[in-house]
Amino acid sequence: MSEFELEPAELKKLVNMARTKPLGFAYFPGKGEEGPVFTLHRRKKPDVMGKALKKESGQPKISFGTIRVEGKIMSLTCARVLPGMEKKLKKFLRSQKVTIDLKLLDEKGNELAG
């Protein structure tokens, strides 16, 4: 999944950029030997990134949407929420040395229970 994997430094840079404007994200939890993939992009639309990640991974369970960072909280507005997504994503971000709290929101802006 070379097209979508971000280096930790690049991920931190994009998370900081999300403080000024919303960015698109796509997330694949990983299956078997594959690790999770969480990618951000400045210009690509979230649904386009989700479709491309779905095609490349060959897995049907992909989440995508927009990300916004305010203070120490990262808000993910998701078009589709996967089971256990918040816990898995927190673990992945910690492994990438990005320490931030997560808040999952549906498309209407309602907070989802993690």
C-alpha positions in Angstrom: 0.0 0.0 0.0 2.8 2.3 -0.8 0.6 5.0 -2.3 -1.2 5.6 1.0 1.3 4.9 3.7 2.6 8.1 5.4 5.9 8.5 7.2 5.5 9.5 10.8 7.0 13.0 10.2 4.7 13.6 7.2 1.7 12.4 9.3 2.5 14.9 12.1 2.8 17.7 9.5 -0.6 16.9 8.0 -2.2 16.6 11.5 -0.8 20.1 12.3 -2.1 21.4 9.0 -5.6 20.1 9.9 -5.6 22.8 12.7 -6.1 25.5 10.0 -8.4 23.7 7.5 -10.3 20.3 7.3 -8.4 17.6 5.4 -9.7 14.4 3.8 -8.8 11.1 5.4 -9.2 7.4 4.6 -8.7 4.5 7.0 -8.3 0.8 6.6 -7.9 -1.2 9.9 -5.7 -3.9 8.4 -6.3 -7.6 8.2 -3.9 -10.5 8.8 -0.3 -9.4 8.2 -1.3 -6.0 6.8 -1.1 -3.2 9.3 -3.7 -0.4 9.5 -3.5 2.4 7.0 -4.5 6.0 7.9 -3.9 8.5 5.3 -4.5 12.3 5.0 -4.4 14.5 1.9 -4.6 18.2 1.5 -6.5 18.3 -1.8 -8.0 14.9 -2.6 -11.7 14.4 -1.7 -12.3 11.8 1.0 -14.6 9.6 -1.1 -12.0 9.4 -3.9 -9.3 8.4 -1.4 -11.6 5.8 0.2 -12.4 4.3 -3.2 -8.8 4.1 -4.2 -7.8 2.6 -0.8 -10.6 0.1 -1.1 -9.5 -0.9 -4.6 -5.8 -1.3 -3.6 -6.5 -3.2 -0.4 -9.2 -5.4 -1.9 -11.1 -5.1 1.4 -14.7 -3.8 1.7 -14.3 -2.2 5.2 -12.9 1.3 4.6 -13.7 4.5 6.4 -13.3 8.0 5.0 -14.3 11.5 5.8 -12.8 14.8 7.0 -10.5 15.5 9.9 -10.2 18.7 11.9 -7.9 19.4 14.9 -8.8 21.8 17.6 -6.4 22.0 20.5 -5.6 18.4 21.6 -8.7 16.9 20.0 -8.8 15.4 16.5 -12.4 15.3 15.2 -13.1 12.8 12.5 -16.3 13.3 10.6 -16.9 9.9 9.1 -19.1 8.8 6.1 -18.8 5.2 7.5 -17.7 4.2 11.0 -16.1 0.8 11.4 -16.4 -1.3 14.6 -13.6 -0.6 17.0 -12.3 2.1 14.8 -11.6 4.7 17.6 -9.6 2.2 19.7 -7.6 0.9 16.7 -6.9 4.3 15.4 -5.7 5.6 18.7 -3.3 2.7 19.0 -2.0 3.3 15.4 -1.5 7.0 16.1 0.4 6.3 19.3 2.7 3.9 17.3 3.4 6.8 14.9 4.2 9.1 17.8 1.1 11.3 17.3 -0.3 11.9 20.8 -3.8 13.4 20.4 -7.4 12.5 21.6 -9.9 11.3 19.0 -13.6 12.2 18.6 -15.7 10.4 16.0 -18.6 12.3 14.5 -21.2 11.2 12.0 -22.0 13.2 8.9 -24.5 15.4 10.7 -21.9 16.3 13.4 -23.3 14.1 16.2 -20.7 12.5 18.4 -20.5 8.7 18.3 -19.8 6.5 21.2 -16.4 4.9 21.0 
